[in-house]
Amino acid sequence: MSQFVHRDGLLHVEGVSLNVIAGRFGTPCYVYSRAALTAAFEDYRTALATHGIADRALVCYAVKANSNIAILELFADLGAGFDIVSGGELARVMVAGGDPDKILFSGVGKNRAEMQDALEAGIRCFNVESASELEKLNEVALAHGVRAPISLRVNPNVDPKTHPYISTGLKTAKFGVPIEDAPALYRRAAELPGLKVTGIDCHIGSQLLDPAPAAEAAGKIVELADQLAGDGIVVEHLDLGGGKGIRYRDENALSATDYLAPMLKVLAGRREQLLFEPGRSLVGNAGLLLTQVETLKHGTGKNFAVVDAAMNDLMRPALYDAWHDIVKVSRGDKPSAARIYDIVGPICESGDFLGQARELALAEGDLLAVMSSGAYGMAMSSNYNTRPRAAEVMVDGNEVHLIRRREQVAELFAGELLLP
Ligand SMILES: *Cc1c(COP(=O)(O)O)cnc(C)c1O
């Protein structure tokens, strides 16, 4: 059931109209639905139950998709684990009440301080991405008198058939180690006294709509697990990563049950625990970016609607040429004529657009919703052009909770220093 529907001519999130939210919190503003976030997590829970693996699987939300601490708190309360990629994300998860025993630490460039913090927190596993990281983590763990639980992120070299910027499992990717090199690295890891081998990890890419590549990757992981067992290295878990795609426009996004089915067929009868790291599919469709039309420019070549949100708020269109539906909050108020608009921000870059060639009947002051902006929206935002970052709110039924205050301009240069 969609939590984003027009009622009485106004777009609502659950029980609250976006007009009310704009009036109370201003624009631009990210708006999330608690019910939609919960439903997205429940979709995974249903999948695990349907496939009979609820007692040996864990969903670890990929924090980088949207790291607001209220969202992390919600997922922690629902029983989620977390996949982090920095010491900063670790700090957020801890503040949000996440269980350290359900934290996975991914990323190609973990530094010693981050390793140390994660060891002190007692995280579940480090997803190690290079030979050098194995040695470094071993040293840090020994200095602390502990053993670091590790899996190697292997690169199964399958083509996820997604945008090259979000394709991560090919041989040419900077991520992980080639699967051919994994057995030797695992033997090395098993020798190192500061490490404890606990799993195998992979993550092949993002916005995956076809479940076949993930199943193919799982097949290669299983082969590796069996090969390692032959070497006397027995892993406790297999981490299949994240990547399930969502609907932005007309994509056929599968339920978690259907998406995971081919992969779980490959994994049937295994004894290892199964870990998943979904990001986008837990938050993407559960949020929108609310913005107001500042200026209309009806040129000879093109029409522009300049809105108060920009690429610093939502970078995906500029970065990936991503498409987000853009809808008017108020429907059918005045019968102004529709035109074809580029929806652009105030930033001094030609790439600063949220949508191109959209047919809309617009007046200055209109509110627009940039849909499906819950993932890689606020998380990728910046202060480019000294623009304060947007407010974030979470709707829960008829209530609205502010979960991040709008930034103030003075905060943006508070850490800067004039010359002595
Ligand atoms: C980004 C990332 C994820 C989440 O990917 P989604 O496509 O958002 O599901 C999971 N694991 C790792 C290692 C990642 O880098």
The ligand as an SDF file (V2000), in Angstrom:
LIG
                    3D

 15 15  0  0  0  0  0  0  0  0999 V2000
   26.2950    0.2330   -1.0640 C   0  0  0  0  0  0  0  0  0  0  0  0
   26.4970   -1.1120   -0.4950 C   0  0  0  0  0  0  0  0  0  0  0  0
   25.4080   -1.8900   -0.1430 C   0  0  0  0  0  0  0  0  0  0  0  0
   23.9850   -1.4620   -0.3720 C   0  0  0  0  0  0  0  0  0  0  0  0
   23.6580   -1.4200   -1.7210 O   0  0  0  0  0  0  0  0  0  0  0  0
   22.1580   -1.1010   -2.1800 P   0  0  0  0  0  0  0  0  0  0  0  0
   22.2360   -1.1510   -3.6480 O   0  0  0  0  0  0  0  0  0  0  0  0
   21.8090    0.2380   -1.6660 O   0  0  0  0  0  0  0  0  0  0  0  0
   21.2920   -2.1730   -1.6210 O   0  0  0  0  0  0  0  0  0  0  0  0
   25.6520   -3.1160    0.4510 C   0  0  0  0  0  0  0  0  0  0  0  0
   26.9220   -3.5480    0.6730 N   0  0  0  0  0  0  0  0  0  0  0  0
   28.0020   -2.8240    0.3280 C   0  0  0  0  0  0  0  0  0  0  0  0
   29.3450   -3.3370    0.6020 C   0  0  0  0  0  0  0  0  0  0  0  0
   27.8300   -1.5780   -0.2680 C   0  0  0  0  0  0  0  0  0  0  0  0
   28.8950   -0.8560   -0.6150 O   0  0  0  0  0  0  0  0  0  0  0  0
  1  2  1  0
  2  3  1  0
  2 14  2  0
  3  4  1  0
  3 10  2  0
  4  5  1  0
  5  6  1  0
  6  7  2  0
  6  8  1  0
  6  9  1  0
 10 11  1  0
 11 12  2  0
 12 13  1  0
 12 14  1  0
 14 15  1  0
M  END
$$$$
